[in-house]
Amino acid sequence: MTEPATNTPERRSFVTHVLGLRRWEKNFLLIAIIATITGMTIRGNAYFTDQQLDSLIEKISPYAMRIGISIVIGFIVGWALRSAIRLALSFGLLIVLGWWGLSLLGWVDGDVNTVSIFSSARDATGWMESQADKVSTFVKGYVPSAFGASAGMLVGFRRR
């Protein structure tokens, strides 16, 4: 009998990805989850008992919760992007090769200038600039959360 090839890329699920992380990445994710749960617990206790937040831990709990949630969500988004990028690149390459093949056969006009995508691209660029300004304003208001999400995305996107 022959042994299966070991160099073939395997499809990894989210759980497999998390279990395959390096020690520091697992600890980073664990600290984020602990910060989220701790912050939610302290804030929930203060909310339901109507007490004032006097200690330092009670005062920083909303920030710990926000950063922790940002890291966890960033990790999940990073993992999803890593999985989706391969699929998107494959489809993009397939579309480009299909267009090129059809233009060689003469079934499709290969001249891109005849397609009216340039006016649509200008409209899309204006829309994207306005959306980028809105995102920039949002991110400036939540810089610690954005940093946490970026760090989480980096860990989620990384490959072992």
PyMOL commands that set and color helices and strands:
alter all, ss='L'
color gray80, all
select helices_A, chain A and resi 14-19+23-49+56-105+112-114+117-141+143-157
alter helices_A, ss='H'
color red, helices_A
deselect
rebuild
show_as cartoon
